Amino acid sequence: MNLHKEKANFVKCPLIKESPASIECKVKEIKELGSHHMFIAEVLAINAEDEYINEKGAFDISKCNLITYANGNYYTLGKKLGRFGFSVQKKRKTRK
């Protein structure tokens, strides 16, 4: 994958230089949930490249060519499926 380490500003863990965004966190609590653990953390810094920030100053995740890992395999992400609240959003009335 040809990834490179980059020094973080607030944590000892290195960042991935090629990542479009990095979130530096301090773990506050670890909850054991049976098959896995949930980490509760304080966000110390969010770093994002300018090319991934939209005209409103918000991070635009659709520009990032994301990948994910599940059960020993990597997958690409990218197709927008909806947004928060879309499943309960009232339908717009159409004019006839």
Chimera marker file (.cmm) of the C-alpha trace (Angstrom):
<marker_set name="trace">
<marker id="1" x="0.000" y="0.000" z="0.000" r="1" g="1" b="0" radius="0.5"/>
<marker id="2" x="3.100" y="2.241" z="0.233" r="1" g="1" b="0" radius="0.5"/>
<marker id="3" x="2.015" y="4.206" z="3.336" r="1" g="1" b="0" radius="0.5"/>
<marker id="4" x="4.318" y="6.437" z="5.379" r="1" g="1" b="0" radius="0.5"/>
<marker id="5" x="4.448" y="7.487" z="9.040" r="1" g="1" b="0" radius="0.5"/>
<marker id="6" x="4.021" y="11.090" z="10.104" r="1" g="1" b="0" radius="0.5"/>
<marker id="7" x="4.544" y="12.541" z="13.584" r="1" g="1" b="0" radius="0.5"/>
<marker id="8" x="1.355" y="13.465" z="15.433" r="1" g="1" b="0" radius="0.5"/>
<marker id="9" x="0.986" y="16.751" z="17.292" r="1" g="1" b="0" radius="0.5"/>
<marker id="10" x="-0.564" y="15.476" z="20.535" r="1" g="1" b="0" radius="0.5"/>
<marker id="11" x="-0.274" y="11.671" z="20.711" r="1" g="1" b="0" radius="0.5"/>
<marker id="12" x="2.652" y="9.234" z="20.569" r="1" g="1" b="0" radius="0.5"/>
<marker id="13" x="1.036" y="7.106" z="17.868" r="1" g="1" b="0" radius="0.5"/>
<marker id="14" x="2.155" y="7.985" z="14.319" r="1" g="1" b="0" radius="0.5"/>
<marker id="15" x="-0.286" y="9.288" z="11.724" r="1" g="1" b="0" radius="0.5"/>
<marker id="16" x="-0.526" y="7.930" z="8.171" r="1" g="1" b="0" radius="0.5"/>
<marker id="17" x="0.839" y="10.659" z="5.891" r="1" g="1" b="0" radius="0.5"/>
<marker id="18" x="-1.364" y="9.655" z="2.928" r="1" g="1" b="0" radius="0.5"/>
<marker id="19" x="-4.573" y="9.792" z="4.976" r="1" g="1" b="0" radius="0.5"/>
<marker id="20" x="-6.831" y="12.716" z="3.976" r="1" g="1" b="0" radius="0.5"/>
<marker id="21" x="-7.824" y="13.175" z="7.612" r="1" g="1" b="0" radius="0.5"/>
<marker id="22" x="-6.405" y="12.185" z="10.970" r="1" g="1" b="0" radius="0.5"/>
<marker id="23" x="-8.047" y="12.438" z="14.366" r="1" g="1" b="0" radius="0.5"/>
<marker id="24" x="-5.782" y="12.478" z="17.405" r="1" g="1" b="0" radius="0.5"/>
<marker id="25" x="-7.540" y="11.163" z="20.510" r="1" g="1" b="0" radius="0.5"/>
<marker id="26" x="-6.821" y="10.415" z="24.157" r="1" g="1" b="0" radius="0.5"/>
<marker id="27" x="-8.555" y="7.250" z="25.374" r="1" g="1" b="0" radius="0.5"/>
<marker id="28" x="-10.649" y="7.993" z="28.481" r="1" g="1" b="0" radius="0.5"/>
<marker id="29" x="-12.368" y="4.633" z="28.967" r="1" g="1" b="0" radius="0.5"/>
<marker id="30" x="-12.449" y="1.130" z="27.461" r="1" g="1" b="0" radius="0.5"/>
<marker id="31" x="-15.711" y="-0.823" z="27.793" r="1" g="1" b="0" radius="0.5"/>
<marker id="32" x="-15.679" y="-4.585" z="27.312" r="1" g="1" b="0" radius="0.5"/>
<marker id="33" x="-18.691" y="-5.592" z="25.217" r="1" g="1" b="0" radius="0.5"/>
<marker id="34" x="-18.306" y="-9.348" z="24.876" r="1" g="1" b="0" radius="0.5"/>
<marker id="35" x="-16.788" y="-9.950" z="21.441" r="1" g="1" b="0" radius="0.5"/>
<marker id="36" x="-15.093" y="-6.543" z="21.249" r="1" g="1" b="0" radius="0.5"/>
<marker id="37" x="-14.171" y="-3.397" z="23.152" r="1" g="1" b="0" radius="0.5"/>
<marker id="38" x="-15.557" y="0.129" z="22.798" r="1" g="1" b="0" radius="0.5"/>
<marker id="39" x="-13.100" y="3.000" z="23.220" r="1" g="1" b="0" radius="0.5"/>
<marker id="40" x="-14.372" y="6.316" z="24.583" r="1" g="1" b="0" radius="0.5"/>
<marker id="41" x="-11.930" y="9.099" z="23.787" r="1" g="1" b="0" radius="0.5"/>
<marker id="42" x="-11.374" y="12.841" z="23.873" r="1" g="1" b="0" radius="0.5"/>
<marker id="43" x="-10.577" y="14.387" z="20.483" r="1" g="1" b="0" radius="0.5"/>
<marker id="44" x="-7.371" y="16.407" z="20.759" r="1" g="1" b="0" radius="0.5"/>
<marker id="45" x="-6.923" y="17.407" z="17.113" r="1" g="1" b="0" radius="0.5"/>
<marker id="46" x="-8.463" y="16.913" z="13.676" r="1" g="1" b="0" radius="0.5"/>
<marker id="47" x="-6.135" y="17.285" z="10.701" r="1" g="1" b="0" radius="0.5"/>
<marker id="48" x="-7.453" y="17.410" z="7.118" r="1" g="1" b="0" radius="0.5"/>
<marker id="49" x="-5.927" y="18.418" z="3.792" r="1" g="1" b="0" radius="0.5"/>
<marker id="50" x="-7.357" y="21.611" z="2.262" r="1" g="1" b="0" radius="0.5"/>
<marker id="51" x="-8.490" y="19.743" z="-0.860" r="1" g="1" b="0" radius="0.5"/>
<marker id="52" x="-10.972" y="17.794" z="1.308" r="1" g="1" b="0" radius="0.5"/>
<marker id="53" x="-12.618" y="20.888" z="2.787" r="1" g="1" b="0" radius="0.5"/>
<marker id="54" x="-15.669" y="22.211" z="0.925" r="1" g="1" b="0" radius="0.5"/>
<marker id="55" x="-16.656" y="25.830" z="0.267" r="1" g="1" b="0" radius="0.5"/>
<marker id="56" x="-18.512" y="25.949" z="3.611" r="1" g="1" b="0" radius="0.5"/>
<marker id="57" x="-15.391" y="24.874" z="5.538" r="1" g="1" b="0" radius="0.5"/>
<marker id="58" x="-16.684" y="21.363" z="6.256" r="1" g="1" b="0" radius="0.5"/>
<marker id="59" x="-14.797" y="18.115" z="5.683" r="1" g="1" b="0" radius="0.5"/>
<marker id="60" x="-16.071" y="16.449" z="2.448" r="1" g="1" b="0" radius="0.5"/>
<marker id="61" x="-15.653" y="12.709" z="2.961" r="1" g="1" b="0" radius="0.5"/>
<marker id="62" x="-16.787" y="11.915" z="-0.594" r="1" g="1" b="0" radius="0.5"/>
<marker id="63" x="-13.453" y="13.242" z="-1.920" r="1" g="1" b="0" radius="0.5"/>
<marker id="64" x="-11.336" y="10.798" z="0.091" r="1" g="1" b="0" radius="0.5"/>
<marker id="65" x="-11.428" y="7.451" z="-1.786" r="1" g="1" b="0" radius="0.5"/>
<marker id="66" x="-12.064" y="5.634" z="1.499" r="1" g="1" b="0" radius="0.5"/>
<marker id="67" x="-11.263" y="1.994" z="2.221" r="1" g="1" b="0" radius="0.5"/>
<marker id="68" x="-12.465" y="-0.246" z="5.020" r="1" g="1" b="0" radius="0.5"/>
<marker id="69" x="-11.340" y="-3.524" z="6.564" r="1" g="1" b="0" radius="0.5"/>
<marker id="70" x="-13.680" y="-6.328" z="7.609" r="1" g="1" b="0" radius="0.5"/>
<marker id="71" x="-13.051" y="-10.006" z="8.325" r="1" g="1" b="0" radius="0.5"/>
<marker id="72" x="-9.589" y="-10.102" z="6.728" r="1" g="1" b="0" radius="0.5"/>
<marker id="73" x="-10.515" y="-8.174" z="3.572" r="1" g="1" b="0" radius="0.5"/>
<marker id="74" x="-10.268" y="-4.580" z="2.344" r="1" g="1" b="0" radius="0.5"/>
<marker id="75" x="-13.125" y="-2.836" z="0.516" r="1" g="1" b="0" radius="0.5"/>
<marker id="76" x="-13.499" y="0.480" z="-1.272" r="1" g="1" b="0" radius="0.5"/>
<marker id="77" x="-16.181" y="2.926" z="-0.171" r="1" g="1" b="0" radius="0.5"/>
<marker id="78" x="-17.694" y="5.856" z="-1.933" r="1" g="1" b="0" radius="0.5"/>
<marker id="79" x="-21.310" y="5.561" z="-2.999" r="1" g="1" b="0" radius="0.5"/>
<marker id="80" x="-23.532" y="7.842" z="-0.911" r="1" g="1" b="0" radius="0.5"/>
<marker id="81" x="-26.538" y="5.908" z="0.371" r="1" g="1" b="0" radius="0.5"/>
<marker id="82" x="-28.352" y="8.686" z="2.187" r="1" g="1" b="0" radius="0.5"/>
<marker id="83" x="-27.887" y="11.073" z="5.060" r="1" g="1" b="0" radius="0.5"/>
<marker id="84" x="-28.746" y="11.133" z="8.738" r="1" g="1" b="0" radius="0.5"/>
<marker id="85" x="-32.512" y="11.234" z="9.135" r="1" g="1" b="0" radius="0.5"/>
<marker id="86" x="-33.320" y="10.385" z="5.499" r="1" g="1" b="0" radius="0.5"/>
<marker id="87" x="-35.292" y="7.284" z="6.486" r="1" g="1" b="0" radius="0.5"/>
<marker id="88" x="-37.758" y="9.331" z="8.557" r="1" g="1" b="0" radius="0.5"/>
<marker id="89" x="-37.756" y="12.484" z="6.437" r="1" g="1" b="0" radius="0.5"/>
<marker id="90" x="-41.141" y="13.703" z="5.244" r="1" g="1" b="0" radius="0.5"/>
<marker id="91" x="-41.667" y="13.348" z="1.513" r="1" g="1" b="0" radius="0.5"/>
<marker id="92" x="-41.846" y="16.569" z="-0.475" r="1" g="1" b="0" radius="0.5"/>
<marker id="93" x="-45.088" y="17.353" z="-2.193" r="1" g="1" b="0" radius="0.5"/>
<marker id="94" x="-44.768" y="17.593" z="-5.955" r="1" g="1" b="0" radius="0.5"/>
<marker id="95" x="-46.620" y="20.212" z="-7.949" r="1" g="1" b="0" radius="0.5"/>
<marker id="96" x="-48.913" y="19.006" z="-10.742" r="1" g="1" b="0" radius="0.5"/>
<link id1="1" id2="2" r="1" g="1" b="0" radius="0.2"/>
<link id1="2" id2="3" r="1" g="1" b="0" radius="0.2"/>
<link id1="3" id2="4" r="1" g="1" b="0" radius="0.2"/>
<link id1="4" id2="5" r="1" g="1" b="0" radius="0.2"/>
<link id1="5" id2="6" r="1" g="1" b="0" radius="0.2"/>
<link id1="6" id2="7" r="1" g="1" b="0" radius="0.2"/>
<link id1="7" id2="8" r="1" g="1" b="0" radius="0.2"/>
<link id1="8" id2="9" r="1" g="1" b="0" radius="0.2"/>
<link id1="9" id2="10" r="1" g="1" b="0" radius="0.2"/>
<link id1="10" id2="11" r="1" g="1" b="0" radius="0.2"/>
<link id1="11" id2="12" r="1" g="1" b="0" radius="0.2"/>
<link id1="12" id2="13" r="1" g="1" b="0" radius="0.2"/>
<link id1="13" id2="14" r="1" g="1" b="0" radius="0.2"/>
<link id1="14" id2="15" r="1" g="1" b="0" radius="0.2"/>
<link id1="15" id2="16" r="1" g="1" b="0" radius="0.2"/>
<link id1="16" id2="17" r="1" g="1" b="0" radius="0.2"/>
<link id1="17" id2="18" r="1" g="1" b="0" radius="0.2"/>
<link id1="18" id2="19" r="1" g="1" b="0" radius="0.2"/>
<link id1="19" id2="20" r="1" g="1" b="0" radius="0.2"/>
<link id1="20" id2="21" r="1" g="1" b="0" radius="0.2"/>
<link id1="21" id2="22" r="1" g="1" b="0" radius="0.2"/>
<link id1="22" id2="23" r="1" g="1" b="0" radius="0.2"/>
<link id1="23" id2="24" r="1" g="1" b="0" radius="0.2"/>
<link id1="24" id2="25" r="1" g="1" b="0" radius="0.2"/>
<link id1="25" id2="26" r="1" g="1" b="0" radius="0.2"/>
<link id1="26" id2="27" r="1" g="1" b="0" radius="0.2"/>
<link id1="27" id2="28" r="1" g="1" b="0" radius="0.2"/>
<link id1="28" id2="29" r="1" g="1" b="0" radius="0.2"/>
<link id1="29" id2="30" r="1" g="1" b="0" radius="0.2"/>
<link id1="30" id2="31" r="1" g="1" b="0" radius="0.2"/>
<link id1="31" id2="32" r="1" g="1" b="0" radius="0.2"/>
<link id1="32" id2="33" r="1" g="1" b="0" radius="0.2"/>
<link id1="33" id2="34" r="1" g="1" b="0" radius="0.2"/>
<link id1="34" id2="35" r="1" g="1" b="0" radius="0.2"/>
<link id1="35" id2="36" r="1" g="1" b="0" radius="0.2"/>
<link id1="36" id2="37" r="1" g="1" b="0" radius="0.2"/>
<link id1="37" id2="38" r="1" g="1" b="0" radius="0.2"/>
<link id1="38" id2="39" r="1" g="1" b="0" radius="0.2"/>
<link id1="39" id2="40" r="1" g="1" b="0" radius="0.2"/>
<link id1="40" id2="41" r="1" g="1" b="0" radius="0.2"/>
<link id1="41" id2="42" r="1" g="1" b="0" radius="0.2"/>
<link id1="42" id2="43" r="1" g="1" b="0" radius="0.2"/>
<link id1="43" id2="44" r="1" g="1" b="0" radius="0.2"/>
<link id1="44" id2="45" r="1" g="1" b="0" radius="0.2"/>
<link id1="45" id2="46" r="1" g="1" b="0" radius="0.2"/>
<link id1="46" id2="47" r="1" g="1" b="0" radius="0.2"/>
<link id1="47" id2="48" r="1" g="1" b="0" radius="0.2"/>
<link id1="48" id2="49" r="1" g="1" b="0" radius="0.2"/>
<link id1="49" id2="50" r="1" g="1" b="0" radius="0.2"/>
<link id1="50" id2="51" r="1" g="1" b="0" radius="0.2"/>
<link id1="51" id2="52" r="1" g="1" b="0" radius="0.2"/>
<link id1="52" id2="53" r="1" g="1" b="0" radius="0.2"/>
<link id1="53" id2="54" r="1" g="1" b="0" radius="0.2"/>
<link id1="54" id2="55" r="1" g="1" b="0" radius="0.2"/>
<link id1="55" id2="56" r="1" g="1" b="0" radius="0.2"/>
<link id1="56" id2="57" r="1" g="1" b="0" radius="0.2"/>
<link id1="57" id2="58" r="1" g="1" b="0" radius="0.2"/>
<link id1="58" id2="59" r="1" g="1" b="0" radius="0.2"/>
<link id1="59" id2="60" r="1" g="1" b="0" radius="0.2"/>
<link id1="60" id2="61" r="1" g="1" b="0" radius="0.2"/>
<link id1="61" id2="62" r="1" g="1" b="0" radius="0.2"/>
<link id1="62" id2="63" r="1" g="1" b="0" radius="0.2"/>
<link id1="63" id2="64" r="1" g="1" b="0" radius="0.2"/>
<link id1="64" id2="65" r="1" g="1" b="0" radius="0.2"/>
<link id1="65" id2="66" r="1" g="1" b="0" radius="0.2"/>
<link id1="66" id2="67" r="1" g="1" b="0" radius="0.2"/>
<link id1="67" id2="68" r="1" g="1" b="0" radius="0.2"/>
<link id1="68" id2="69" r="1" g="1" b="0" radius="0.2"/>
<link id1="69" id2="70" r="1" g="1" b="0" radius="0.2"/>
<link id1="70" id2="71" r="1" g="1" b="0" radius="0.2"/>
<link id1="71" id2="72" r="1" g="1" b="0" radius="0.2"/>
<link id1="72" id2="73" r="1" g="1" b="0" radius="0.2"/>
<link id1="73" id2="74" r="1" g="1" b="0" radius="0.2"/>
<link id1="74" id2="75" r="1" g="1" b="0" radius="0.2"/>
<link id1="75" id2="76" r="1" g="1" b="0" radius="0.2"/>
<link id1="76" id2="77" r="1" g="1" b="0" radius="0.2"/>
<link id1="77" id2="78" r="1" g="1" b="0" radius="0.2"/>
<link id1="78" id2="79" r="1" g="1" b="0" radius="0.2"/>
<link id1="79" id2="80" r="1" g="1" b="0" radius="0.2"/>
<link id1="80" id2="81" r="1" g="1" b="0" radius="0.2"/>
<link id1="81" id2="82" r="1" g="1" b="0" radius="0.2"/>
<link id1="82" id2="83" r="1" g="1" b="0" radius="0.2"/>
<link id1="83" id2="84" r="1" g="1" b="0" radius="0.2"/>
<link id1="84" id2="85" r="1" g="1" b="0" radius="0.2"/>
<link id1="85" id2="86" r="1" g="1" b="0" radius="0.2"/>
<link id1="86" id2="87" r="1" g="1" b="0" radius="0.2"/>
<link id1="87" id2="88" r="1" g="1" b="0" radius="0.2"/>
<link id1="88" id2="89" r="1" g="1" b="0" radius="0.2"/>
<link id1="89" id2="90" r="1" g="1" b="0" radius="0.2"/>
<link id1="90" id2="91" r="1" g="1" b="0" radius="0.2"/>
<link id1="91" id2="92" r="1" g="1" b="0" radius="0.2"/>
<link id1="92" id2="93" r="1" g="1" b="0" radius="0.2"/>
<link id1="93" id2="94" r="1" g="1" b="0" radius="0.2"/>
<link id1="94" id2="95" r="1" g="1" b="0" radius="0.2"/>
<link id1="95" id2="96" r="1" g="1" b="0" radius="0.2"/>
</marker_set>
